[in-house]
Amino acid sequence: MLCSSFLLALLTVNSVTGYSNGKVGAACGDMVPQHGYEPSPDPSPYNVTVDKSTFSPGDRITVSLQVVSSDPTFFKGFLIEARDAGKLNSPAVGSFTLTDPHESRLLQCGHTQRSAVSHRRSSTKTHVQAVWESPEDPPQRVQFLVTVVQHYEVYWVRTAGPVVRLRGATAAPSTAAPSSDAPSSDAPSSDAPSTAPPSSAAPVQTTSPTALSAPFTSVGCGHSKSCLRDPVGCRPESDPDCFFLSFITDASGSSVMFELSGPADGYVSFALSLDRWMGNDDVYLCVNDGDRVSISAAYVSGRTHPESAAEETLWGRAWRLADGVIQCRFHRNIIQPDRFSFNQSYFLFLAHGSSHQGVIHRHARQPLTSTGQKVIAGHPEDLRGSRSPLLIKLHGVLMLTAWMWTTSTAVFIARHRKHLWPDTTLLGQKLWFQLHRTLMLLAAALTVVAFTLPFIYRRGWSNRAGSHPYVGCAVMALTVIQPVMATLRPAPESPSRIIFRWMHFGGGTIGQILAAVCVFQGPTQQALLLPSPWSPAALAGWLLWILLADLLLLIHSCRFRSRGTSEDKEGLLCAQLEKQQHGEISKVKKIVLLVFLAGNTGFLAAFINAVVSS
């Protein structure tokens, strides 16, 4: 009897022995540590991230496990596997390579070598990485699963990580059947249709969307909920032009409630993305479908039409249509099969556009993109975003500076100051020529840099920008030709000098006209949409300002020339008259030049401010 008790005790001790060295092959199947305790019911303070959302056979994806809780914490043990997202109970797929052999080790789960990663020692950790390599015959969707041990008694089992998709594969709709006790479609309206999240293991109830009786509010933004708004700080309860997205994690920490609102005749939507580019994103749509709003989840692979997912993904759906504003509310579990995990950080896109009979069309305006990534289930923040990418903003600022200020000033000096500084030199050259050449070279350099930025951003040619890029290429060509032509100009006494002057004048004039066309087209581009009608009106004012300054000086010069001709006929001394005229003309032109520069600077500053704020 004593021997039997001793053997039983030994077996019990063996069954709860921890594996501080990470050799946890026995846990490969269910990923449960044999610690003799139940997994923690609290939300996991850790998450798994990947550096790619799609893959091809043989591709390598960096997988990271890190602490995401705002409280200081750590973990000691872990187990990471990749499995077929459609068969999560199937064996691990692919193989891993270590990036830190001092903290992690490779395991063989099933018949596949290096198919899992675990800890090497029980030291405290906040971040580990490994590289997963896709097999030659991978499943269409692969999900990363992780078990994390904080202490011997505290651990989280098989937490769902991100899903990566085989390139060319489509997102498979959920096959979960609706519950038989789902409410009928004539359920009464309510501002909060449901507050209890569905079980992650059971099918979600397919309740019909109900009607909201009041608009959303911005109260609590940054304190109790996260918000993304356009314009910054707008209030959806009082501003009909406010685009608004808010989200808040429920008290149980298992789901997130979203509120989306905006003025649109077709739809409003938001997307979660691992980068700043649309494509391979998790999308949520609120579409005006006649006298109601359909609320659905979708997935975008590349710049294609969203592929709809099953409505069972969302629950607690409610909507409101009033004064051209679409509003919708819904809930989604933090961990949802075939969807992005809300424990991971993403860029947020906020878009709107038109629809026809519930079918959406491409958004006509650049989506609002959050400035940085945000953990959806993380702490509340009042987020900021921009509809114009930074490179496109720089393109606009540099082009405006080059042509609205630098070029126009250089031309103004060459046209109206050449004869007023005949003997003034700078570094061995006439002052007007040095200023004109320096400003034109600066304009050329700014144009070259600005010209390359849209190609860097678009990663090639844009087919949706209309004639703007074609006109821009012509401007770029003339920008290069003009300084080359000036370098090869003939001597002043050469008979061909007159030909150069007309070619230089003609090329410069055509370049200015085409640049003005580009400047007018730029603010209408989707990637840099400036306020209308302010933008075209201000640009027209700028052109009128330049023409009036030129016209004023031309009229003033002609008046003095005509006066000189009549007084010459009366026999006045030519030298004395020229000196008097030169002094008066120089004084007037100096004042006009200063006023011209001040006006140009004002117009440029106004446009730069508009571009930066876009």
PyMOL commands that set and color helices and strands:
alter all, ss='L'
color gray80, all
select helices_A, chain A and resi 2-15+25-27+311-313+390-416+431-458+468-487+497-524+526-528+534-569+574-613
alter helices_A, ss='H'
color red, helices_A
select strands_A, chain A and resi 46-50+54-55+60-67+77-84+95-98+104-109+112-119+127-133+141-149+155-166+210-211+226-230+243-249+255-263+267-273+281-288+293-300+307-308+315-322+325-333+345-353+355-356+359-360+368-370+374-375+382-383+385-386+425-426+429-430
alter strands_A, ss='S'
color yellow, strands_A
deselect
rebuild
show_as cartoon
